[in-house]
């Protein structure tokens, strides 16, 4: 379900619901630019839909290609961007599994056995403040710069997306949504709706309606996916205890997630702490970048997800926001540089 909301003049959200691929994209740029950016992301990913699962490499490659197309638009005098969050059934040589991927602050949730789990990590200014312990999640919801994202497709020449691979489990429900949902509803309200609705389309409709009733200050999009059954699911596997996972820096500069006990230093802990079972979380694709664990980036790298006339007025203490230009050239060629077909090519690391 997707609605324009009560404030915006245009719905810049786009969505894809074609099993085995589900995507929500939230465009930025004002007027029609954001709509074009989000639609481009969705349509390019739609090309991966076939009769069966896709692959992690194919998703990662297409995410890089969309980023390149939007950067070409910048060279032509336009500036636009989009968040993207997706859920895809992938086959990377083993049993089919879920791939959860995201860039920006559109979110993915998992809901099973009455428990809501945030699967994605917001790439946003306020999330960086939360990660550093400067504000809590309640304060983040009302922060004057809560709409500023630190990563988006089209924001930089290279893109760092987060990718998680998860076991396919029966009776799990997924939610993909734009920040038009999460800015109006907290996690408890989202869990309440997902628990009460018997069908995914009912859950999506209720989430959108509640967000509209709560204010509807942004475009509102929700995609709900139910896993009805899984062949040969190990009996009782879902009841295994959930360990705490920490993020460790590896020697090659990438992140690795390892189970641990007790408390690690704040910079090492994943926040919010995902607690998947070892069966539930198969692996994290480490070569594509991880959740931000450092200070908020320089303001020159931040992107405003709201047009200027809706953004809070700057004060001397407020970080400046990069302006967004509205236009898009029509003669965009697909970018394809040497090495683009290799996982991790978007890291931008120098040899």
N, C-alpha and C positions, 0 to 999 in steps of 0.2 A: 504494500500500500504506500502511496506517495501523495502528499497534499502540499499545496503552495504555502499554507499558513495564513496568518492574519496581517502580516506586515509586508512581506516581500511582494514585488510586482511580477516576479517570474519564478518558476520552480527550476532551480539550477541543479537539483538532484536527479540522478539517473539510476536505474536499477536493472538487474538481469536475473531472471529466474528460469533458467533452462537447465534442468538436471543433466549432467552432474556438476554444474557450475552456477554459483549464486554470487552476485556482486552488488554493492551499493557504492556510488560515487557522489561526492558533494562538491560541486564546482564553485570556483572563486573567480572574481574578475568583474562583476557588475554587468548589468544589462544582459546581452546574450553571450558574453564571453565565457562565463562560468558554465552555462548550459552546454555550450559547444565542447568545452574541455571534458566535462563529465560524460557527455554522450560519446565523445571520441574514445574515452577509456573503456566504456561498456561495449561499444561496437567492436573494438579491437579484440577484447577478451571474448566476445561472442564467437569470434572466428575459431576459437579453440574447442567449441562444443561439437562433439561428434557422438557416435553411438556408444562410447565408453569413456573411461577415465582419461584425463589428460596427464601431463607430467609436471613435476615441480620445475624442471628446466624450461618447459614451454611457457608456463605462467611467468617465471622470472624474466624470460626473454621478451615477452610481450609487454610487461610492465616497463622495461627499459625502452622499448620502442615507442610506447606512448609518451614517456618522458621526453624522448628525443623529438617527437613530433611537436610537442608543446614548446620545447626550447626553440625549434625552428620558427615557431610563431613569434617568439620574442625577437628573433633576429629580423623579422619582417615588420617590427614596430608594435606588436601586440604583447600583452602580458596576461596570462591566464594560467590557472592551475586547477587541480582537483585532488581531493582525497580519494582513496579507494580502500575498501575492505571487502574481502572475498572468502568464499568457502568453496573448495573444489575437491572432487573425488579424483585422486591421482594414483597412477600405477608406475612406480619408479623401479620396478623389477621384483618387488615383493608383493604381499597381499595389498589389495586396494586400501587406501587410507585417505583421511581428510587432510587437506592442506588449508590452513588458515593463513591469510596474508593481509597486510595492511600498510598503508602510508597515510599519515595524517591522524585526525582525531575521530573519524568514523569508526565505530566499534563492532567487535564480534563478541558475543556471549554464548556460553553453553549452559544448558539447564537440564539437570537430571537428578532424580531422587530428591526433589524439593530444594536443590541447592543451585544457586546462580553463580557462575564462574566467568569472570572477565577474561577472555582469551587473547585480546589484543592490548597493546600498550599505546596510549595516546602520544602522538608526537606533537606536543603543544607546549606553549610557554608555561601555563599553569601546572601541567604535569611535571615539568622539570622542577618547578618550585616545590611541588609535593615530594618528588623524589629526594630533594635536598633537605626536606624537613622544615622548610620555611613557612609553608601553609599546610593545612590539612584538606581532606577531600571536601568537607563542608564549605570551607572558605574558597576552594577552587571553583565551586559552582556559582559564586557571586563575584568573583574577581573581575575588575574592569577590563582585563585583557584575556578573558577566558576564550575568546574567539580567535586568538592568534595561534596559528599552527607553525611548527618549526620544520616540518617536512611535508612536501606535497609533490605530486607529479607536475612537472613544469617549473618547479621552484629553483632548480640548479641543474648544472650540466650532468651530474651523476645523481642517481637516486638510491637511497638506502631503504629498502623495504624490509619488514619483519616477516619471516616465514616459519610456521610451526606445522609439523606433521603429527597427526593424531590417529589413533586406532578408531575404526568405525565401530560404534557401540549401539546396540539396539536401545530404543526408548529414550534416546537423547534428543533434545530440542535445541536448535541454534537460532540466534537472533543476530542479524546484521542491521545496523541502523546508522543514520546520519546524526550529527549532533543536535539536530532539531528535536530528537527524542530525548537524548541524554541531558540536554540543557534544561529540559522541563520536568523530567522524571528522574528520581534517584533509583539506585539499584533495588531497593526494597519494593518500590512501586512496580518496577519492571518484573521482578520475580513474582509478585502477586498476580500480575496479568498472565504471565507465562504458565503459572501453576493452575489458574482457574479455567483457561480456555481449552476446550477439548480438541479444536482443530487449528492448524497453523494460520489459516486465513482469518479466523476469528481473533486469534492473538494479535496478528498484525493490525487488524482494523481497530481493536481496542487500544493498542499502544498509540496509534496515530490519533485517535479520538481524544485520548487522555492528554496527550501533548498539546493538542489544539485547545482543549478546555483549560489547560494550565497556563496558556498564554499564546502559543503558536507564533512565537517571535521569529521563527526561521522556517525554512522548508522542512517538512517532516516526512521521513521515509523509513519504513520498517519491512524487513524480509524475514519471515519465520520459516524454518525448515525442520521437519520431523523425520527422524530415522525410524521407520516402522518396524523393520526386522533385519537381521544380519545372519546369514548362514553360518552355522558352526561357531557361534559365539561361546566362549568358555563359560560354563555355568558358574555363577557366583563370582565372576571376576570383578564385577562392578562394586563389590562390597569390600575390596581390599583397602587397607589403610592408605591414606594419602600423605606422602612425605613432603616436607618443606624443601623447596628448591632454591639454590643460590646461583648467582651468576659469577663465574670466575674468568679472569682474563687469561687466555692462552698465550703461548709464546709467539704465535703468529699474528697477534693483535686482534683476534676475533674472540667472540664470547662463547663460553661453553656453560651449560647448565648442569649442575650436579646436585644430587640429594644431600641434605645435611641435617644436623640436629642443633638445637639450641639457637643462639642468635649470632649472626655474623655482623661485622661492622656495617653501618647504614649504607655505605656506597656499594657493598657487595650484595645486599639483599635485593631481590626483585620486588618492585612495588607497583601495583598491588601484588602480593605474593601468590602466584599460581600454585596450586597444589594438586597436580595430576598424579594418577597412579603410574607406576613404571610401565604398565601395559597401555595406559591411556595415552601417554606422551611417548611416541616412538622416537622422535629426534627433532632437533631444531636445525634448520639449515643455516650454518654459521657464517657462510661466506657472503651473505647479503646484508650484513649490518644488524645491529641489535638495538634494543631500547636505549634511549639516552640515559646516561648515568653521570653526566658531567654538568657543569654550570649551564644555564640557559645561553643559547648562542648570541652572538652580537646581533643587535637589532637589524642590521643590514641583511641578515639571512632569514628574518622572520617574515611571514606572509599574513596579511589580514584577511580573515574569512568573512568580513562584513564590509559593505561599502562605506565610504567616508561619512556619509550623512547619517549613518547609524552607529558609528564608532564613538566611544567616549572621548571627550575632549582631552588633549594631552596636557599634562602638567609637567613641571621641571623634572619630576621623578619618574615620569612614564617613559617607557622605551619607545622611540620613534618606530613607525611602521612603514615598510616599503610600499609605495603607492602601486596600484594595479592599473594597467591601461586596458582599454576595451576595444579589441578588434582581432581579427584573425585572417591571415592570408589564405587563399584557397589553393595555392600551388605548393602544397607540402609533400615532399618526398619522404618515403620511409627511411629513417636513419639506420645505417648498418655499418658499423665500424669493425675492423678486425678484432676478434676476441669477444664480440657481443654475444656469441652463442655459447659462451662458457659461463657457468654459474659463478657469480661474484664479479663479473666484469663491470658492474655498476659501482664497485667500491672506489674506483678512481685512484687506486694505489699506484705509486710510481715504481718502476722496476729498480 
